[in-house]
Amino acid sequence: MLSLYTTQNFFDENDIIGNNDIFFDFHTQYLVSSDDEELKYDGAVILGKSEDSILIKTKFGNDNAYMTNLSTGVKTLLNLKYLRDDNIAQHIKGKKAVDITDCGSNVLLDVFRLAMEKGMPVILRHTSLPEFNDISINVNNKKVVTNDSELFAILCDGGEQLID
């Protein structure tokens, strides 16, 4: 079951990976390989790697762009994928949640599944959701929902009815 929170107020600020872009840019990008299927969302292809940079091409016309130009959704997926990797373990020690609010609906279903697989709670504060009916989500540790319609209804009011 995925644990989802509608506000960061359930956590101490230091316990959250709150900015997936920055976390990726500093910790995760050098773990990424051309075999990572998460790159497909941006149509990204790795052109080359050096010790201090990785060049990619994306479907957005970014030729010879740096890995840091990936979308936030793809960066979030890759952060979750490598969450338990020894190379970034020291940077996530004590982290108790990942804020996925900046992810678009195109990647959210995979983010939900990967966060559930990794046992990492997520924070989501927008209502742009993919359709789903096969994931159990415990919202604010108060209510379990199993489809996008139920989650949408809760997120529409910011989850206020489920916050003490």
Residue pairs with C-beta under 8 A, 6 or more apart in sequence:
1 116
1 136
1 137
1 138
1 144
2 112
2 115
2 116
2 121
2 122
2 135
2 136
2 137
2 138
3 121
3 122
3 137
3 138
3 141
4 121
4 122
4 123
4 124
4 137
4 138
4 139
4 140
4 151
5 11
5 97
5 121
5 122
5 123
5 124
5 139
5 140
5 159
6 123
6 124
6 125
6 139
6 140
6 154
6 155
6 158
6 159
6 162
6 163
7 123
7 125
7 158
7 159
7 163
8 16
8 18
8 97
8 99
8 123
9 163
10 97
10 123
10 140
10 141
11 96
11 97
11 123
14 94
15 94
15 95
15 96
15 97
16 95
16 96
16 97
16 98
16 99
16 123
17 23
17 79
17 92
17 95
17 97
17 98
17 99
18 99
19 99
20 72
20 75
20 76
20 79
20 98
20 99
20 100
20 102
20 103
21 68
21 72
21 75
21 102
23 75
23 79
23 91
24 68
24 70
24 75
24 76
24 78
24 79
25 68
25 75
26 91
27 79
27 87
27 88
27 91
28 75
28 78
28 79
28 82
28 88
29 54
29 67
29 68
29 78
30 54
30 87
31 78
31 82
31 85
31 87
31 88
32 39
32 46
32 54
32 67
32 78
33 46
34 45
34 46
36 78
36 81
38 74
38 77
38 78
38 81
38 110
39 45
39 46
39 56
39 70
39 74
41 71
41 73
41 74
41 77
41 106
41 107
42 58
42 59
42 60
42 70
42 71
42 74
43 58
43 59
43 60
44 56
44 57
44 58
44 59
44 70
44 74
45 56
45 57
45 58
46 54
46 55
46 56
46 67
47 55
47 56
47 57
47 64
48 54
48 55
49 55
53 66
53 67
54 66
54 67
55 64
55 65
55 66
55 67
56 62
56 65
56 66
56 67
56 69
56 70
57 63
57 64
57 65
58 65
58 69
58 70
62 69
70 78
71 104
71 107
72 102
72 103
72 104
73 102
73 103
73 104
73 106
73 107
73 108
73 111
74 107
76 98
76 100
76 102
76 103
76 107
76 111
77 107
77 110
77 111
77 114
79 98
80 98
80 111
80 114
80 115
80 118
80 120
81 114
82 88
83 92
83 118
83 120
84 118
96 121
97 120
97 121
97 122
97 123
98 115
98 120
98 121
98 122
98 123
99 122
99 123
100 108
100 111
100 115
100 122
100 123
100 124
101 123
101 124
101 125
101 126
103 111
104 128
105 128
105 129
105 130
106 130
108 124
108 128
108 129
108 130
109 130
109 132
109 135
111 122
112 122
112 132
112 135
112 137
113 135
115 121
115 122
116 135
124 155
125 155
125 158
126 155
127 152
127 155
127 156
129 148
129 151
129 152
129 155
130 148
131 148
132 147
132 148
133 146
133 147
133 148
134 146
135 146
136 144
136 145
136 146
137 144
137 145
137 146
137 151
138 144
139 145
139 151
139 154
139 159
139 162
140 159
140 162
140 163
142 162
143 154
143 162
145 151
145 154
154 161
154 162
